[in-house]
Each structure stands twice: as C-alpha cells, then as structure tokens.
Amino acid sequence: MADKSIGCRPGTAMQLEAKILTESIKNTKEQIEKVEKDIEKICGSGKEYTYLLTIPRFGPYVSAVVLATIGNPHLFENIQQLKRLAGLDLNASRSGKRSSNAVPVISKKGKGDLR
C-alpha cells in the first residue's frame, strides 16, 4: 500500500519496521482486551459496578476507575462527602477572602481521576 500512497517502493527496512509496528499494535490490542476482561472479572460481581454501568457513557473502564477511586461507597454518609472527594463542591473563596458576590466555582481540590 505504501508503494501507491507515498509514490516510491518501500525498502527492506521500511517493510521490517511496518511488520514490527503492526505486530506491536496487535499485541497491545490483545493486552487491552485481557485487562478489560480481568476488570470485568474482578468488578463484575459487585452490584455497585453493575449500577455504574447503567450510567450513560460509563463503560467497564470508567466504572472500575470510579470504584477504585472511591473505594466502598457505603462509607459516605451523604452525597456532599463524595462531591468533596471528587473536588466538585462549590467554592466562592477569592484571594483568601470570602465574598458574598463571588460566583461559586468547583473547588477541584479532590481526586482528579474521579472528576
């Protein structure tokens, strides 16, 4: 295909490099599939994992990262604690002083992986 796309015949070194790269990509894909299966095996039995999978755009990887980040979700007394852990709590502090007219923004002080 390179012969037609770049306008010259590929040499032996280019053919070898292309072969090595395609094998590397194939191996990486196989490793990813194995890790995803292992994640499903480890997390699949938990009801929290199954619940997270029902959230739109939450696949096996994101659900596993969320569970790994928060640990046991039953240890939180309320949603505010989880928001704080993720850094999604609102903060209106500016330059060390609080202002009643400051617009609250998320604090981003928590775990970025969870955010």
SVG drawing of the C-alpha trace seen along z (x, -y; Angstrom):
<svg xmlns="http://www.w3.org/2000/svg" viewBox="-29 -41 45 54">
<polyline fill="none" stroke="black" stroke-width="0.4" points="0.0,0.0 2.9,-2.3 4.1,-1.9 0.9,-3.6 0.4,-6.1 3.9,-7.7 4.9,-7.2 8.0,-5.1 8.9,-1.4 9.4,-0.7 12.8,0.8 13.5,3.8 14.0,1.7 10.6,0.0 8.9,3.3 10.5,4.7 9.5,1.6 5.9,1.8 5.8,5.5 7.2,4.8 4.7,1.9 1.7,3.9 2.7,6.8 3.2,4.3 -0.3,2.8 -1.8,6.3 -0.1,7.2 -1.2,4.0 -4.8,4.6 -4.7,8.2 -3.3,6.8 -6.1,4.2 -8.7,6.9 -7.1,9.1 -7.1,6.2 -10.7,5.4 -11.7,9.0 -9.8,9.0 -11.5,5.8 -14.9,7.3 -14.0,10.5 -12.8,8.5 -15.6,5.9 -18.4,7.8 -19.8,9.4 -20.4,6.2 -23.8,4.5 -22.1,1.1 -20.2,1.8 -23.3,3.1 -25.1,-0.1 -22.3,-2.3 -22.6,-0.6 -26.1,-1.8 -24.9,-5.5 -24.6,-6.8 -21.0,-6.8 -19.8,-4.7 -18.1,-1.6 -16.2,1.1 -13.0,-1.1 -14.7,-4.2 -16.8,-2.3 -13.8,-0.4 -11.8,-3.7 -14.7,-5.2 -14.9,-2.3 -11.2,-2.1 -11.1,-5.8 -13.9,-6.0 -13.5,-2.5 -16.5,-1.4 -19.3,-3.8 -21.3,-2.8 -18.7,-4.6 -20.0,-8.0 -22.7,-9.5 -24.1,-11.8 -23.5,-12.9 -21.7,-16.1 -18.8,-13.9 -18.5,-12.3 -18.6,-15.6 -15.8,-16.9 -13.7,-13.8 -14.1,-14.5 -13.5,-18.2 -16.9,-19.0 -18.0,-21.0 -18.6,-24.7 -16.2,-27.3 -16.6,-31.1 -13.3,-31.9 -11.2,-34.6 -7.7,-35.7 -8.0,-34.3 -11.2,-36.3 -14.8,-35.3 -17.1,-37.4 -20.9,-37.4 -20.9,-38.4 -18.3,-36.0 -19.5,-33.4 -19.0,-29.9 -16.9,-27.5 -16.0,-23.9 -13.0,-23.6 -11.1,-21.0 -9.3,-20.1 -10.3,-16.5 -9.2,-13.5 -8.9,-14.4 -9.5,-10.8 -12.9,-10.9 -13.8,-14.3"/>
</svg>
